[in-house]
Each structure stands twice: as C-alpha cells, then as structure tokens.
Amino acid sequence: MKKYFNIFSQVAVTLALSSNAFADAQLDLFRAARADNPSGVKSLIERGVNPNLRDEHGQTALLVAMREPSPRVIDVMVASAKVDVDAANSKDETPLMMAALKGQQDLVDKLLARDASVNKPGWTPLHYAATNGHISIMKVLLDKYAFIDAQSPNGTTPLMMAAGYGSAEAVKLLIDEGADQGMKNQQGMTALDFAKRANKGDSIELLSRGQAAAKKKPSDGKW
C-alpha cells in the first residue's frame, strides 16, 4: 500500500510541476508578445504553447502584440497556422476589427489572406472601419462581401457609425454601395439622426438627400 502511495505522490508532483511549467510558458508568450520578440514567440508556439489562450484581461497574444504595438511578433503570429486569427477578446473584438478601427491596411490585408472572418454576429470589421472613416479598408471589406447593413447588438449599422463618428466620404461610400438609410437601431435612431446628433453637416446633407429621394420613389420601385 505504501508503495502505491509513493507512486501516486510522485505522479501528482510531476503533474503539478508540468502544470506550473506550462503556466510559466504561457506567461512567457505574453511577455514575448509585449516585448516584440518574434523568435521567442515562434519558439514557444513550436514547443506547444497555445497561442490562442487569453490573459487575465481577456486578450490573446496577437491582440496584445497589436496593442503595444509589436509588429515583428504580429507578423510571426499571423503567419502561424496555429494562431486563430478570429480569436476575439472579452469584448468580442477580433484582430481584423481592431486593425480596421486603427486603419492598419497592411495588417488588414494579411489577416484577410489568412481568411479572417469579414462577417460575424454583432459588431463587425465594417462597423469599426466606418467609425473612423477608413475608406480603403471599407472598400476591401465590401469587396470581400462584408454585410453592409450588419447590425450590432443594439441594432446600429455601419452607416450609422460612419454618420455619427466617421466621415462624409465613408457615408457616401456606404450609400453608393446600397446601405439602407432608413434602418433604425433599438433607440429608434437612423443614420441621419446619428449625423444630426454629431452635428456633421456634410453627412446630414448626404443623408437628407437620400431620404428625400426615397420619399419621391414610387412604392412599386418604378420611376
């Protein structure tokens, strides 16, 4: 009996040590990501450290590298087949969404080359690109079949974000591409209401013209 107890104790100690070593390696991954240490990140991934786990703040190592920023680590992680480029943070924000928000065209292109998801439930990359009026990124996303009238959890569309926070150029692009100007969010606000609240004159003019044209159009869709 004593013999079996000793064996069990040895196994338990070995497992505990292995668990501690794994936890240390995971911390090393985040440290390497923050320090822009690409060789360290690559080595840890090759050793079997899961690059898609989240830290105590709900961030993956790739999102941590983007936040710093750590451009060399970003390149290593995006190139690694073991990295899930759609792994989101605790707010359901993906790397493509954050790159779109920051206007990082090169990174957007690399993520799309890895088949990062353009469409998802809730907030989308197009919402985030429209928020800051990043026209070239919006065009790329639309070319990749981004759903132009995607609705956030409260019903907000990319056009509403462009109208309230982005630019008139972003509003025009979405209108030209067929965005529904009459949609309302859960607060009953249209894109025009967003523009008026933000006092964005050019966007107000664009959206007002659109609404006027819609009122003149016969209900059967024929002129």
C-alpha positions in Angstrom: 0.0 0.0 0.0 2.8 2.4 0.9 4.5 1.6 -2.4 1.4 2.6 -4.3 1.0 5.8 -2.2 4.6 6.8 -3.1 4.0 6.2 -6.8 0.8 8.3 -6.6 2.6 11.1 -4.8 5.4 11.1 -7.5 2.8 11.3 -10.3 1.0 14.1 -8.5 4.2 16.1 -8.1 5.2 15.5 -11.7 1.8 16.7 -12.9 2.0 19.8 -10.7 5.4 20.6 -12.0 4.2 20.2 -15.6 1.3 22.4 -14.9 3.5 25.1 -13.4 5.9 24.9 -16.3 3.0 25.2 -18.8 1.7 28.3 -16.9 5.1 29.8 -17.0 5.5 29.2 -20.7 2.1 30.8 -21.3 3.3 33.9 -19.4 6.5 33.9 -21.4 4.4 34.0 -24.6 2.6 37.2 -23.5 5.9 38.7 -22.3 7.5 38.0 -25.7 4.5 39.5 -27.4 4.7 42.7 -25.4 8.5 42.9 -26.0 8.2 42.3 -29.8 10.4 39.2 -29.5 9.4 37.2 -32.6 11.9 34.4 -32.1 10.7 33.9 -28.6 7.1 33.7 -29.7 7.9 31.4 -32.6 9.9 29.0 -30.3 7.1 28.9 -27.7 4.5 28.1 -30.3 6.6 25.4 -31.7 7.1 23.9 -28.2 3.3 23.5 -28.0 2.2 26.7 -26.1 -1.3 27.5 -27.2 -1.2 30.9 -28.9 -4.9 31.4 -28.7 -5.4 31.4 -24.9 -6.3 34.7 -23.3 -4.6 36.6 -20.5 -6.3 37.9 -17.3 -7.7 40.8 -19.3 -9.3 38.6 -22.0 -6.7 39.4 -24.6 -4.9 36.9 -26.9 -1.2 37.2 -27.5 -1.9 38.5 -31.1 -4.2 41.2 -29.7 -1.6 42.1 -27.1 1.0 42.5 -29.8 -1.3 44.7 -31.8 -1.9 46.9 -28.7 1.7 47.5 -28.0 2.4 47.5 -31.0 4.9 44.7 -31.6 5.0 44.5 -35.4 7.5 41.7 -35.7 5.5 39.5 -33.4 2.3 40.3 -35.3 3.9 39.1 -38.5 5.0 35.8 -36.8 1.6 35.1 -35.3 -0.4 36.0 -38.4 1.9 33.7 -40.4 1.5 30.8 -38.0 -1.2 28.2 -38.9 -1.6 27.5 -35.1 -2.9 31.0 -34.5 -6.6 31.5 -34.8 -6.8 34.9 -36.4 -10.5 35.1 -35.4 -9.9 34.6 -31.7 -11.7 37.6 -30.0 -11.1 39.4 -26.8 -13.6 39.5 -23.9 -15.5 42.3 -25.8 -15.8 40.0 -28.9 -13.3 42.2 -30.8 -11.3 40.3 -33.4 -7.8 41.2 -34.7 -9.5 42.2 -38.0 -11.9 44.5 -36.2 -9.0 46.2 -34.3 -6.9 46.6 -37.5 -9.9 48.1 -39.3 -10.5 50.5 -36.4 -6.9 51.7 -36.4 -6.7 52.0 -40.2 -3.9 49.4 -40.5 -4.3 48.5 -44.1 -1.3 46.2 -44.4 -2.4 44.2 -41.4 -6.0 44.0 -42.7 -4.6 42.6 -45.9 -2.5 40.0 -44.1 -5.4 38.9 -41.9 -7.7 38.6 -44.9 -5.1 36.5 -46.6 -5.4 34.1 -43.6 -9.2 34.0 -44.2 -10.1 36.2 -41.2 -13.9 36.4 -40.9 -15.3 39.6 -42.5 -18.8 38.9 -41.2 -19.8 37.9 -37.7 -22.7 38.4 -35.3 -22.8 41.7 -33.6 -20.2 44.4 -34.2 -18.2 43.7 -37.4 -14.9 44.9 -39.0 -17.0 47.1 -41.3 -18.6 48.9 -38.3 -15.1 49.5 -36.9 -13.6 50.8 -40.2 -16.7 53.1 -40.8 -16.3 54.5 -37.2 -13.0 56.2 -38.2 -13.8 56.6 -41.9 -11.1 54.3 -43.2 -12.3 54.3 -46.8 -9.7 52.0 -48.3 -10.3 49.3 -45.7 -14.1 49.7 -46.0 -13.7 49.1 -49.8 -11.7 46.0 -49.2 -14.2 44.6 -46.7 -17.1 45.3 -49.0 -15.2 43.6 -51.9 -14.9 40.6 -49.5 -18.7 40.6 -49.2 -19.0 42.4 -45.9 -22.7 42.6 -45.0 -23.3 46.3 -45.5 -26.3 46.5 -43.2 -24.9 44.4 -40.4 -26.4 45.2 -37.0 -24.6 45.5 -33.7 -26.3 44.1 -30.5 -28.3 47.3 -30.3 -29.1 47.5 -34.0 -26.5 50.0 -35.0 -25.3 49.7 -38.6 -22.0 50.7 -40.3 -23.8 53.6 -41.9 -24.9 54.9 -38.5 -21.3 54.7 -37.2 -20.0 56.5 -40.3 -22.6 59.2 -39.9 -22.1 59.7 -36.2 -18.3 59.2 -35.9 -16.7 58.7 -39.3 -16.6 61.0 -42.3 -18.9 62.2 -45.1 -16.7 60.2 -47.5 -17.5 57.0 -45.5 -21.2 57.8 -45.5 -21.2 58.4 -49.3 -19.3 55.1 -50.0 -21.9 53.1 -48.0 -24.8 55.0 -49.6 -23.3 54.3 -53.1 -22.9 50.7 -52.2 -26.6 50.4 -51.3 -26.7 50.8 -47.5 -30.3 51.0 -46.1 -30.6 54.6 -44.9 -34.0 54.0 -43.3 -32.9 51.4 -40.8 -33.3 52.3 -37.1 -31.4 51.0 -34.0 -33.0 50.0 -30.8 -33.2 53.6 -29.8 -35.2 54.4 -32.9 -32.3 56.4 -34.5 -31.5 56.4 -38.2 -28.1 57.2 -39.7 -29.4 60.8 -40.3 -30.2 61.0 -36.6 -26.6 60.0 -35.8 -25.3 62.7 -38.1 -27.6 65.3 -36.6 -26.6 64.4 -33.1 -22.9 64.7 -34.0 -23.6 68.0 -36.0 -21.9 66.6 -39.1 -23.1 68.9 -41.8 -21.8 67.1 -44.9 -23.2 63.8 -43.7 -26.5 65.4 -42.8 -26.8 66.8 -46.3 -26.0 63.4 -47.9 -28.4 61.5 -45.8 -31.2 64.1 -46.1 -30.9 63.9 -49.9 -31.1 60.2 -49.7 -34.3 60.3 -47.6 -35.9 62.9 -49.9 -35.1 60.7 -52.9 -36.6 57.7 -51.2 -39.9 59.6 -50.5 -40.2 60.5 -54.1 -39.7 57.0 -55.3 -43.0 55.1 -56.1 -43.8 52.3 -53.7 -43.6 49.8 -56.6 -39.9 50.7 -57.1 -40.6 52.1 -60.6 -40.0 55.7 -61.6 
